[in-house]
Amino acid sequence: MQIARLLALSALSAIGYAQQLRPGVWAAADPGTLPLPVSGYQVYLVGELHGVKENAAIFGQYLSKLNGSAGLRDVAIEEKSIYEREAQEYIAGRSGIVPAQLCLRANILDEVRRLNDGRAVDQQIRIHLVDIDSPADAIRQHLLMLKERIAGGRDLRIPETSDLKSSGLETVENLKRLQGSGPYAAELRTIAHSIRAYQQGLEFGLGPPKGSPYLDDREDAVAENIRDMLAAPDCHGVVALYGDDHIGKVRRKDGGPDRNLSFAPMALRLQESGVKVFSLATFPLTGRYAWRGMEAETIWSAADGSLANGETLDKLLAKAHEPALLYFDAKQERVKIPSDDINRSQPDAFLLIRVATPMENRCAVR
């Protein structure tokens, strides 16, 4: 009987179906066949270890399921708000070039663009870049753009990047007064958060970041922007791709500029404000990843993770004939993955990639 079940699992995996190994645990070759929820939530968060190539296909197939089942058309990604218009032009097919500053997200943009191909304009998926602007030149670029768009703003002086910490917030207030309750209020709010995060030492572009990524101003900006998306009359939910650290539902202890304060990840902030949130943490069990110009191999393996009964994940994979993916519904099966941070963050589900492939480098040589 056991041999027959394993042979059936092997055959199902070969043709792309997911197979339930035990209550709450599934194996699959194709993420689109997994029992990911498509209703009951307002925001569907996909967390990732950055730089894993498989993340794009996982996100793209989940987006396709949500779009087909629930009509969801709004995507949020962990990128700087200033580049949202350029990203939208690309995924809508009106531009053929991935914006240079979004090269780390080229594969995700390609997934959305592919899903939009051949769709009527009013059925296309929309993309929203909901993070703060960084580094300082991106903040200044956003201020310059709004200066040209807000009536009366052209006479306003925008400070140089070296002066943003001291006079950037005053500039935001001046633009707010000019536009009143106009259409750029959310962008100005995000810029104010961006300046305050910059004042606290956070800077990130295409290379290694500086400062603490766990700042209230950053996380508040993201949560506020997602809530704005949900408030739109034609929004049928939001699916967002963020780093695993941001999709947890419990407080961390390493927030603030000195990494020593209590800190609520974006998912928890949304949930505490009344938004129904599903959090999926994706994570590679072995392999390689490439991010911000650096490539590395995981320092852990499937043997470092285990089920609640103590069975290690390498043994589970072997029993299941080494499927590409393992999916765990955390409400039914508690799994310990090789990351204490993610285990403590208590997402609703885990999607484990057996062998990770490094993301291709689409960034120009600098």
ABEGO torsion letter per residue (X at the ends): XAAAAAAAAAAAAAAGBBBBABBGBBBBABAAABBBBABGBABBBBBBBBGBAAAAAAAAAAAAAAAAAAGBABBBBBBBAAAAAAAAAAAAGABABBBAAAAAAAAAAAAAAAAABGBBAAABBBBBBABBBOBAAAAAAAAAAAAAABBGAAABBBBBAAAAAAAAAAAAAAAAAAAEABAAAAAAAAAAAAAAAAAAGBBBBABBBBEBABBAAAAAAAAAAAAAAAABAABAEBBBBBBAAAABABBBAABEAAGABBBBBAAAAAAAAGBBBBBBBBBBABEBBBBGGBBBBBABBAAABBBAAGBBAAAAAAAAGGBABBBBBAAABBBBBABAAAAAAGBABBBBBABBBBBBBABBBX
